[in-house]
Amino acid sequence: MDAHLDTSHVRKVKRYGNATINDFLDNVDDLTKAIKDIEAPEIARVRAKVKMALAAAKSAVSDGAAQVRGQARMLTRTTDNYVHENPWQVVGVAALVGIAVGMLLTRRSD
């Protein structure tokens, strides 16, 4: 149940982060569109740089999300393989963690 809560929280944070980044990128895009009619050479140069940076940022966000998903899949596979190959070690570690947490909780309540 805790794992479900953790993944749910991670998903919420991820959605919030993605929404914030996408909002920012959309605002920058809107800004470049709003100044498209200004013909000053300095503005045109800055607008071109912003458009290139915006395209790079959108690409990086997309690539970063794909990379994180790939790493998560690899970590999941590695963990699953380890648990299947070493079930008693995993049970032992889980028991030790449980004992340690229990000891910490009993010390705090004293």
N, C-alpha and C positions, 0 to 999 in steps of 0.2 A: 504494500500500500504506500509506503514511503517513497519507493521508486516512482510510482505513478504521480505522487505529488511533486517530486523533483522534476520529472520530465514535463509535467504540466506547467510548472513555474518557469522552466527553461524555455518552453514554447512561448509563454506569455512575454518573457523578456526579449526573446528573439523577434517576436512580432512587433513589439514596441520599438526595438532598435531598428528593425527594417523599415517600419512606418516613419520613424523620425528621420532616418537617412533619406528615404524616398521623398518625404515632404521637403527636406532641405534641397535636394537635387531638383525637385519640381519648382521650388521658389527661385532657384538660380536660373533655371530654364525660363521661367516667366520673366525674370529681370532682363535676361538677354533679349527676349522678344519685345519687351517694353522699350528698350533703347535701340531697337533695330533701325529706326528711322533717323537717328542722330548721325549726321555725316562727318562729324569731327574726326580727323585722322587718329587722334589719341583714343577716342571712344571705340572706333572701329578696331584698332589694334587690341585693346583690352577685351572687347567683345569676342574677337577671334580666339584669344587665349582662354577666355572663360568657356567658350564652346568646346574647345579641345579638352580642357580640364574636366568639364562636365561629362563628356563622352568617356574619358578615361575613368572617372569616378564610377559611372554607371557600370562600366565593364568590370572594374575591380570589385564592386559590390556583388555582381553576378558570379564572377570567378571565385570570390571568397566564400560565398554560400556553397558553391559546388565543392570547393576544397574541404570545407568543414564537414559537409555530408559524407564525402569520401573517407575522411579520417575517422569519422564516427562509425561508419560501416566497418572499417578495418579494425578499429578498437573493439567493436562488438564481436566480430568474428574471432579475434585473438582471445578475448575473454571467454567466449563460448568454448573454443577449443581447449583452453587451459582448464576450465571447469570440468569438461568431459574427460580430459586425460588425467586429471588429478582431483577426483572428487573428495577423497578423504583429507587431502591437504586443505581444500577449501572449507570443508566442514570444521577442521581443526582451527583454522584462522578465524572463521566466523564465531566459533565457541570462545576463543580467546578474546576477540573483540567484545562479545557479549558479556563476558566476565569483567573485562576492564570497564566497560560502560556501567555495568551494575555496581562495581566498586566505587566508581566516581560518583554515581548518583546517591549511594548510601552515605558516602562521606559528606556530600553537600547537605543532606538532610539532617545530619548530626549537629 
